[in-house]
Every structure is written in structure tokens, then in C-alpha cells.
Amino acid sequence: MNAVVKVGGKQYYVTEGSEIYVEKIKNSKAKDKIVLDQVLMIDGKIGNPYLKGSKVEAEVIKNGKQKKIVIFKYKNKNKSSRKKQGHRQPYTKLKITKIG
């Protein structure tokens, strides 16, 4: 079965057994069971906006941070305006166990 699920303001195309990286889900630990109830589509059946009575079950594999992204701001002919920053986005890795 295939489904499109909305998690953290983004849409993900999932199948049973697939692993996805989503925005960090608060208060989640490894091996927790999570139910995703904002299902937009299952096997070509489209909701308006969500399918009623359908849910996707997932298991949390791990929480972590992604690779660092370097942000560099520079203005020409002005040495005082060089600015270098970094950012690591937190994520939650989910494994889809059941679609129904």
C-alpha cells in the first residue's frame, strides 16, 4: 500500500517498511509507536483534505541532528560585514509499519 502523509507541514510519500526523516517530534524516544492521522491519499483514494478513519502507524528509530549547513553573508567592499554561521536541523527518523 502507498500513502501520502502530512507531518510537520510537509507531505511525504510512504510505503510499508519505508524509512523517512521528518521534523523533530517532541517527546519521542527510540522504539516509540506513533500514529500519523493526517493522511492525504491511500492507493489513489484522495481525501478532502484528509481521509477520515485512516491512519499510518510508524515506529521511531532515532532522533538526531542533520549535517551542519554553513551560512556565509558577505557585502562587497566592507570588511566588517562578513558573517559566518552554522545550523543543524533536528530530525526524527520514522519507519512505517502499517498503512490502513
C-alpha positions in Angstrom: 0.0 0.0 0.0 1.1 3.6 -0.7 0.1 6.7 1.1 0.8 10.4 1.3 1.1 11.7 4.8 1.4 15.2 6.2 3.9 15.6 9.1 5.3 18.9 10.3 3.9 20.9 7.5 5.4 18.7 4.8 4.0 15.9 2.7 5.7 12.5 2.4 5.0 9.6 0.0 5.4 6.4 2.1 5.0 2.7 1.7 5.1 0.0 4.3 8.6 -0.6 5.5 10.0 2.7 4.2 12.1 5.0 6.4 11.6 8.8 6.3 13.2 11.8 8.0 10.7 14.2 9.4 10.8 17.4 11.5 11.6 16.6 15.2 8.6 15.1 17.0 8.7 16.3 20.6 8.7 13.9 23.5 9.5 10.9 21.2 12.1 8.3 22.1 13.5 5.3 20.2 11.1 2.4 19.7 8.0 4.6 20.4 4.9 3.9 18.3 3.4 7.0 16.6 0.1 7.2 14.7 0.0 9.7 11.8 -3.6 10.7 11.3 -3.2 13.4 8.6 -3.4 11.0 5.6 -4.0 12.8 2.3 -4.1 9.7 0.0 -4.1 5.9 0.2 -3.7 3.9 -3.1 -5.2 6.6 -5.3 -8.1 7.4 -2.9 -7.9 11.1 -2.2 -9.2 12.9 0.9 -10.8 16.3 1.2 -8.4 17.4 2.7 -7.8 14.2 4.8 -9.2 10.7 4.6 -11.5 10.0 7.5 -10.8 6.9 9.6 -7.4 6.2 8.0 -4.1 6.3 9.8 -0.5 5.3 9.3 1.4 3.7 12.1 5.2 4.3 12.5 8.0 3.5 14.8 10.6 6.0 15.9 14.1 4.7 15.0 16.1 7.7 16.3 16.2 11.4 17.0 19.2 13.4 15.9 20.6 16.4 14.1 21.5 16.6 10.4 24.8 17.7 8.9 25.8 21.3 9.5 24.9 23.9 6.9 27.3 26.9 6.7 25.6 30.2 6.2 28.0 32.9 5.0 26.9 36.5 4.5 29.2 39.0 2.7 28.9 42.5 1.5 31.4 43.8 -1.1 33.9 46.4 -0.1 33.1 46.2 3.6 35.3 44.0 5.7 33.2 44.5 8.9 30.1 42.8 7.3 31.5 39.3 6.9 29.4 36.9 8.9 29.6 33.1 9.2 27.0 31.0 10.9 26.1 27.3 11.1 22.9 25.5 11.6 22.0 21.8 12.3 18.3 20.9 11.9 16.9 18.4 14.4 15.0 15.4 12.9 13.2 12.2 13.8 13.7 9.1 11.7 10.5 7.0 11.3 9.9 3.5 10.0 6.4 3.0 8.5 4.9 -0.2 9.9 1.3 -0.2 8.9 -0.9 1.7 6.5 -4.7 1.4 6.9 
